Amino acid sequence: MRVFISLGFAFWVSLTAWAELAGSRPNIVMIIADDMSWNDCSLYGNKGLPTPNIDRLAEGGMRFDQAFLTISSCSPSRASIITGRYPHQTDAEELHWPIPANQITFTEKLMEAGYWTASAGKFHMGDAMKSRFNVVKEADMSGFIVSKQGKFEESAKGDAKSGATEWVQTLRERPKGKPFFLWLAALDPHRPYDQNILKKPTRLEDVKLPPYVPDTLEVRADYALYYDEIRRLDRFVGVVMTELKQQKVDDNTLVMFISDNGRPMPRDKTTLYDSGVRTPWIVRWPAKVKPNTVNSNLVSSVDIARTFMDLAGAKYGETFVGKSFMPMLEDTRVSIRSYAFGEKNWHDFSDRCRYVRDKRFKYIRNYYAHLPNTPSADALRSPVFRTMQKMKIENTLNTAQLNCFIKPRPTEELYDIVSDPHELVNLAGRAKYASEIRKLRSQLKEWKRRTNDAEPLFISSDEFDRVTCQPLPVRRRPRDSKSEMIKKFLEKRTSD
């Protein structure tokens, strides 16, 4: 208790000191990669994937090694970040569901606190959210740059497909003498991939493959293109940092780099394994964060909203359920949470899973265990998965590589991340770990109660065939909002 009080008092003193910074409140720039796993950069150990600018962010600030997302799915992850809520609390928990207008966002709270806010790049949160920014420059999934009014302005070619070409121009358009927040969201390294986007493309021998995919030329070639897009993204990170320095605002600008979910490969994106929900997480703020620091405590993407609002001195209510990680920036010994939680819902295919993780163990609960762990549609169409399908027929995949095909799946999964970082050995059901699984079960049950996580009223059907990836007759496009889906469901049930 004394330690807690001491840390709390230290946090209050720290807040007071930060508020007195010359130049007032910090500017905030958040850079979001699209489909990049946490360890796919040289900073986190992949020496075959040079990311010098991302590395420099960490050299000038703090690297988080235990950072997690609330979901491994593009639009629900963004909904969770901007609302500071878990996906099922946003009414936008399925892929492409727009965030309803009644959801409260941290960006509008920053605006109320006097910040100029802008979004440039991928948006993917629905039209209602565009009013939560002063400026929106949207890059859609086809690579077009779209105005706030929804008109196509520019057809994307080459670098424009990165979703990052408007970042610096948006930064230059900010009003002077006013704190600003930028939501800079890339399309890199989301599929589809182009050849030769770099002068020196990634060599096949530089690719580092996880053990759950086969090592073939086709697989390495696909991963190499994924690497190339990360390297292109890294270049744009460097351009933004150069612009901040040229504008002489870099010292009191907090720059944060994360990803929305894991790499678009089998057993990564849309899964609750670390390759899906663990994220690179770097914070650089020269005025307050010490350079070359590493934080090994747990943090979640649901914590971002409260943190940014605290930095801005913004007022907010209880809809934001995360915890501010501001004290972690001051002292790497401070921990704000013992567990990270997250979920999986519909993303091209039906599924419902939940996870809880501490610093050592991960517990996954599969509610639709009768369904296989099918990759997202873009990963299913990939050369990697096509190779795996062929090798499955030939009976040449090992046990780890069969993960996406197994049905039924285990209802429960438990992994010791320290000894088994790729989560290949399921410890659920082993007597030695009975107490551990009971503890995590209990934590997940309490989280579900606390966040009102209930079984959905209806189960969304698959949009694609799970083998061929061909669209099914019930394909759900254009997307409806959750309320529209429920209304149609109830109307159909009444008519039946």
C-alpha positions in Angstrom: 0.0 0.0 0.0 2.8 2.4 0.9 4.5 1.7 -2.5 1.2 2.4 -4.3 0.7 5.7 -2.4 4.3 6.7 -3.0 4.0 6.0 -6.8 0.6 7.9 -6.9 2.1 10.9 -5.2 5.1 10.8 -7.5 2.8 10.6 -10.5 0.9 13.7 -9.3 4.2 15.6 -8.8 5.3 14.5 -12.2 2.0 15.7 -13.8 2.5 19.1 -12.2 6.1 19.3 -13.5 5.0 18.4 -17.0 2.3 21.0 -17.0 5.0 23.6 -16.4 7.1 22.7 -19.4 8.2 25.7 -21.5 6.0 25.8 -24.6 3.1 24.3 -22.7 1.4 21.0 -23.6 3.1 18.6 -26.0 2.2 18.1 -29.6 1.3 14.5 -30.3 2.0 12.5 -33.4 0.8 8.9 -33.6 2.1 6.8 -36.5 0.1 3.6 -37.2 1.5 0.8 -39.4 -1.1 -1.4 -41.1 -0.6 -5.2 -40.5 2.9 -5.2 -39.0 3.9 -7.7 -36.4 5.7 -6.5 -33.3 9.1 -8.1 -34.1 9.2 -7.2 -37.8 11.8 -4.5 -37.6 15.5 -4.5 -36.6 14.7 -2.7 -33.4 12.9 -5.9 -32.1 15.5 -8.3 -33.3 14.9 -8.9 -37.0 18.3 -8.0 -38.4 17.2 -8.9 -41.9 14.7 -6.1 -41.9 16.5 -2.8 -41.5 14.3 0.0 -40.1 16.8 2.8 -39.3 14.2 5.5 -38.7 12.0 3.4 -36.4 15.2 2.4 -34.6 16.1 6.1 -34.2 12.7 6.8 -32.6 13.6 4.3 -29.8 17.2 5.6 -29.6 15.7 8.9 -28.8 13.0 7.6 -26.5 11.4 4.5 -25.0 10.8 1.1 -26.4 8.0 -1.0 -24.9 8.5 -4.8 -25.0 5.2 -6.0 -23.6 2.7 -3.9 -25.6 -0.6 -5.5 -26.8 -3.6 -4.7 -28.9 -7.2 -5.4 -28.0 -7.9 -7.2 -31.3 -5.9 -8.3 -34.4 -8.3 -6.8 -37.0 -7.9 -3.4 -38.8 -11.0 -1.3 -38.2 -12.0 -2.7 -34.8 -8.4 -2.0 -33.6 -8.7 1.6 -34.7 -12.1 1.9 -33.1 -10.7 0.6 -29.8 -7.7 3.1 -29.9 -9.8 6.2 -30.7 -12.5 5.5 -28.2 -10.3 4.0 -25.4 -12.7 1.1 -25.2 -12.5 -2.6 -26.0 -13.9 -3.5 -29.5 -17.2 -5.1 -28.2 -17.9 -1.8 -26.3 -17.6 0.3 -29.4 -20.4 -1.3 -31.4 -17.7 -1.6 -34.2 -16.2 -4.9 -33.2 -16.5 -6.6 -36.6 -14.4 -5.7 -39.6 -15.7 -2.7 -41.6 -18.4 -1.8 -39.1 -18.4 2.0 -38.8 -18.0 3.5 -35.4 -21.4 4.9 -34.3 -21.7 8.7 -33.9 -22.6 8.3 -30.2 -19.2 6.9 -29.3 -16.9 9.4 -27.6 -13.3 9.7 -28.9 -10.1 11.1 -27.5 -9.6 13.3 -30.6 -12.8 15.3 -29.9 -11.6 15.8 -26.3 -8.3 17.1 -27.6 -10.2 19.5 -29.9 -12.2 20.7 -26.9 -8.9 21.2 -25.0 -7.6 23.5 -27.8 -5.7 21.1 -30.0 -5.8 21.1 -33.8 -6.3 17.5 -35.0 -5.8 15.9 -38.3 -5.9 12.4 -39.9 -3.8 11.5 -42.9 -3.7 8.1 -44.6 -5.9 5.1 -43.9 -9.0 6.0 -41.9 -11.3 2.9 -41.8 -13.5 4.2 -38.9 -16.7 5.4 -40.6 -18.0 8.7 -41.8 -19.2 9.8 -38.3 -15.6 9.9 -37.1 -14.5 12.4 -39.6 -16.1 15.2 -37.5 -13.7 14.2 -34.7 -10.8 15.8 -36.7 -10.2 19.3 -38.0 -8.8 17.8 -41.2 -9.1 14.4 -42.8 -7.1 13.2 -45.8 -8.2 9.7 -46.4 -6.4 7.0 -48.3 -8.8 4.2 -49.1 -7.7 0.5 -49.6 -7.5 1.0 -53.3 -4.8 3.6 -52.8 -6.8 6.8 -53.6 -6.5 9.9 -51.6 -10.0 11.1 -50.7 -11.1 14.5 -49.4 -13.2 15.1 -46.3 -16.2 15.4 -48.6 -15.5 11.9 -50.0 -14.4 12.9 -53.5 -11.5 11.2 -55.1 -8.7 13.7 -55.6 -5.7 11.6 -56.7 -5.2 8.1 -58.1 -2.4 6.5 -56.1 0.7 5.1 -57.8 4.0 4.0 -56.4 4.7 5.7 -53.0 1.1 7.0 -52.8 0.0 3.4 -52.2 1.8 3.6 -48.9 -0.9 5.9 -47.5 1.8 8.2 -46.2 2.4 10.7 -49.0 0.2 13.3 -47.4 1.7 13.1 -43.9 4.3 15.9 -44.2 2.0 18.2 -46.1 -0.6 17.8 -43.4 2.0 18.7 -40.8 2.9 21.8 -42.8 -0.8 22.9 -42.8 -1.1 23.0 -39.1 -2.0 26.4 -37.6 1.0 28.0 -35.8 0.8 28.7 -32.1 -1.6 25.9 -31.3 -0.8 22.4 -30.0 -1.6 19.7 -32.6 -2.4 16.0 -32.8 -1.7 14.0 -36.0 -3.2 10.5 -36.7 -0.8 9.3 -39.4 -2.0 5.9 -40.6 -0.1 4.0 -43.3 -1.4 1.4 -45.7 1.9 -0.3 -45.6 2.5 -3.2 -45.1 -1.1 -4.2 -45.9 -1.7 -6.4 -49.0 -1.7 -6.4 -52.0 2.0 -6.2 -52.6 3.9 -4.7 -55.6 7.2 -5.8 -57.0 10.3 -3.5 -57.0 9.0 -0.8 -54.7 12.6 -0.3 -53.5 15.8 0.2 -55.4 17.3 -2.6 -53.4 14.5 -5.1 -52.6 14.8 -7.5 -49.7 16.9 -10.6 -50.5 15.2 -14.0 -49.9 18.1 -15.0 -47.6 17.4 -12.1 -45.3 13.8 -13.3 -44.5 13.3 -14.6 -41.0 10.4 -17.2 -41.1 8.5 -18.3 -38.0 8.3 -22.1 -37.5 4.6 -22.3 -38.4 5.1 -21.6 -42.1 7.1 -23.8 -44.5 10.5 -22.6 -45.8 10.0 -22.5 -49.5 11.0 -20.0 -52.2 7.3 -19.0 -52.7 7.0 -18.3 -49.0 10.2 -16.4 -48.7 9.3 -14.3 -51.8 6.0 -13.3 -50.3 7.6 -12.4 -46.9 10.2 -10.3 -48.8 7.5 -8.1 -50.4 6.0 -7.6 -46.9 9.5 -6.6 -45.7 9.8 -4.1 -48.5 6.6 -2.3 -47.5 7.8 -2.0 -43.9 11.1 -0.5 -45.2 9.1 2.0 -47.3 7.0 2.9 -44.2 10.3 3.3 -42.3 11.4 5.9 -44.8 8.2 7.9 -44.3 8.7 7.8 -40.5 12.1 9.4 -41.1 10.5 12.1 -43.3 8.1 13.1 -40.6 10.8 13.3 -38.0 12.9 15.5 -40.3 9.9 17.8 -40.8 9.3 18.1 -37.0 12.9 19.1 -36.6 12.8 21.6 -39.4 9.7 23.2 -37.8 11.6 23.3 -34.5 8.9 21.5 -32.6 10.5 18.0 -32.2 11.7 18.6 -28.6 8.1 19.0 -27.2 6.4 16.6 -29.6 5.5 13.2 -28.4 5.8 10.7 -31.4 4.3 7.3 -30.9 4.7 4.4 -33.3 2.5 1.3 -33.2 0.7 -1.2 -35.5 -3.0 -2.0 -35.7 -2.5 -5.7 -35.9 -0.1 -8.5 -36.9 1.3 -9.4 -40.3 -1.1 -10.5 -43.0 0.1 -14.1 -43.0 -1.4 -17.4 -41.8 -1.6 -17.7 -38.0 -0.8 -14.0 -37.5 -3.4 -11.4 -38.5 -6.8 -12.0 -36.9 -5.4 -14.5 -34.4 -4.8 -13.9 -30.7 -1.3 -15.2 -30.7 1.4 -12.7 -30.1 2.2 -12.4 -33.8 -1.4 -11.0 -34.1 -1.9 -8.9 -31.0 1.5 -7.9 -29.8 2.6 -4.6 -31.3 5.8 -2.5 -31.7 5.4 0.4 -29.4 7.8 3.3 -29.3 7.4 6.7 -27.6 9.8 9.5 -28.3 9.5 12.8 -26.4 12.9 14.5 -25.9 11.5 17.0 -23.5 10.5 14.4 -21.0 11.3 10.8 -22.0 14.9 9.6 -21.5 16.6 8.3 -24.7 17.5 4.6 -25.1 15.1 3.4 -22.4 13.3 0.1 -22.4 10.0 -0.6 -20.6 9.1 -4.3 -19.9 5.8 -3.7 -18.2 2.4 -4.5 -19.8 0.6 -1.8 -21.7 -2.5 -2.1 -24.0 -3.8 -0.1 -26.9 -6.9 0.7 -24.9 -4.6 2.8 -22.7 -3.6 5.3 -25.4 -6.7 7.5 -25.3 -6.5 8.3 -21.6 -2.8 9.0 -21.9 -3.2 11.4 -24.7 -6.0 13.2 -23.0 -3.9 13.5 -19.8 -1.0 14.9 -21.8 -3.4 17.5 -23.3 -5.1 18.3 -20.0 -8.4 17.3 -21.5 -11.5 16.5 -19.5 -13.1 13.1 -20.0 -15.6 10.7 -18.5 -15.8 7.0 -17.7 -16.4 5.8 -21.2 -12.6 5.6 -21.6 -11.8 2.3 -19.8 -8.0 2.1 -20.3 -5.3 3.4 -18.0 -3.0 6.3 -18.6 0.6 5.1 -19.2 2.0 8.6 -18.5 3.8 7.4 -15.3 5.5 4.6 -17.2 7.2 7.3 -19.4 8.7 8.9 -16.3 9.8 5.6 -14.5 10.2 2.2 -16.2 9.6 0.5 -12.9 6.0 1.7 -12.8 3.4 -0.8 -13.8 -0.2 0.2 -14.6 -1.7 -3.3 -15.3 -1.1 -6.9 -14.5 -3.0 -8.3 -17.5 -3.8 -7.4 -21.1 -7.1 -8.5 -22.6 -8.4 -8.8 -26.1 -10.8 -10.4 -28.5 -11.4 -11.8 -32.0 -14.7 -11.4 -33.8 -15.9 -11.6 -37.4 -13.2 -10.8 -39.9 -14.1 -12.2 -43.4 -15.0 -15.4 -41.5 -17.1 -16.3 -38.5 -15.2 -16.6 -35.2 -15.3 -15.5 -31.5 -12.3 -15.8 -29.2 -11.0 -14.0 -26.2 -7.5 -13.8 -24.5 -5.9 -12.7 -21.3 -2.1 -12.4 -20.9 0.3 -11.6 -18.1 4.0 -11.2 -18.6 4.5 -14.9 -18.8 1.3 -16.8 -19.7 -1.4 -16.4 -22.4 -4.8 -17.9 -22.1 -7.1 -18.1 -25.2 -10.8 -19.2 -25.1 -12.2 -20.3 -28.4 -16.0 -20.1 -28.4 -16.5 -21.4 -31.9 -14.0 -24.3 -31.6 -15.8 -26.3 -34.3 -14.4 -23.8 -36.9 -10.8 -23.9 -38.1 -8.4 -21.1 -37.5 -8.8 -19.8 -41.0 -6.6 -16.8 -41.9 -8.0 -13.5 -43.0 -9.1 -13.4 -46.7 -5.9 -11.5 -47.8 -3.7 -14.0 -46.0 -5.7 -16.9 -47.4 -5.2 -15.7 -50.9 -1.5 -15.3 -50.3 1.3 -17.4 -51.9 2.2 -18.5 -48.4 -1.2 -20.1 -47.7 -1.6 -21.5 -51.2 1.8 -23.2 -50.7 0.6 -24.5 -47.4 -2.7 -25.9 -48.9 -0.7 -27.7 -51.5 1.8 -29.1 -48.9 -1.1 -30.3 -46.7 -2.5 -32.4 -49.6 1.0 -33.8 -50.0 1.2 -34.4 -46.2 4.5 -32.5 -45.9 3.5 -29.9 -43.2 4.7 -30.3 -39.7 2.4 -30.0 -36.7 2.9 -26.3 -36.1 2.1 -25.6 -39.8 -1.2 -27.4 -39.6 -2.6 -25.0 -37.1 -4.8 -23.2 -39.6 -6.4 -26.4 -40.8 -7.3 -28.2 -37.5 -10.9 -28.6 -36.5 -12.2 -28.8 -34.0 -9.8 -26.5 -32.3 -9.1 -26.8 -28.6 -11.6 -24.9 -26.5 -8.8 -23.6 -24.3 -5.2 -22.7 -25.1 -2.5 -21.9 -22.6 1.1 -20.9 -23.5 4.2 -20.1 -21.6 5.5 -17.2 -23.7 8.9 -17.2 -22.0 9.8 -20.7 -23.0 7.5 -21.0 -26.0 7.5 -17.5 -27.7 5.8 -18.8 -30.9 3.0 -20.4 -28.8 3.3 -23.9 -30.3 2.8 -26.1 -27.2 -0.7 -25.9 -25.7 -0.4 -26.4 -21.9 -4.2 -26.5 -21.3 -5.2 -29.7 -19.6 -1.8 -30.4 -18.0 -2.0 -30.9 -14.3 1.2 -28.9 -13.7 -0.5 -25.7 -15.0 -4.0 -26.2 -13.5 -3.6 -23.3 -11.0 -2.3 -21.0 -13.8 -5.2 -21.7 -16.1 -7.7 -21.3 -13.2 -6.3 -17.9 -12.4 -6.4 -16.7 -16.0 -9.9 -18.1 -16.5 -11.0 -16.1 -13.5 -9.4 -13.0 -14.8 -11.0 -13.3 -18.2 -14.4 -14.0 -16.6 -14.1 -10.9 -14.5 -13.0 -8.8 -17.5 -16.0 -10.0 -19.5 -18.4 -9.1 -16.7 -16.7 -5.7 -16.2 -16.9 -4.8 -19.9 -20.3 -6.4 -20.6 -19.0 -8.9 -23.1 -21.9 -11.0 -23.9 -22.6 -13.7 -26.6 -23.7 -11.8 -29.8 -27.4 -11.9 -30.7 -26.6 -13.4 -34.1 -23.5 -15.0 -35.7 -22.3 -13.3 -38.9 -21.7 -15.8 -41.7 -18.6 -16.3 -43.7 -18.0 -13.9 -46.6 -15.7 -16.2 -48.5 -15.2 -19.9 -49.1 -12.5 -21.0 -46.6 -10.6 -23.0 -49.2 -10.9 -21.1 -52.5 -11.5 -17.7 -50.9 -14.2 -17.1 -53.6 -17.0 -14.7 -52.4 -20.1 -16.5 -51.1 -23.7 -15.6 -52.2 -24.3 -14.0 -48.7 -21.3 -11.7 -49.1 -21.8 -8.8 -46.7 -21.0 -5.8 -48.8 -21.8 -2.9 -48.6 -21.4 -3.2 -44.8 -24.1 -2.2 -42.4 -23.7 -0.8 -39.0 -24.2 -3.1 -36.0 -27.6 -1.5 -35.3 -28.7 -2.0 -38.9 -27.5 -5.6 -38.8 -29.5 -6.3 -35.6 -32.6 -4.6 -37.1 -32.5 -6.7 -40.2 -31.9 -9.8 -38.1 -34.9 -9.2 -35.9 -37.1 -8.3 -38.9 -36.1 -11.6 -40.6 -36.7 -13.6 -37.5 -40.2 -12.1 -37.1 -41.1 -12.8 -40.7 -39.9 -16.4 -40.4 
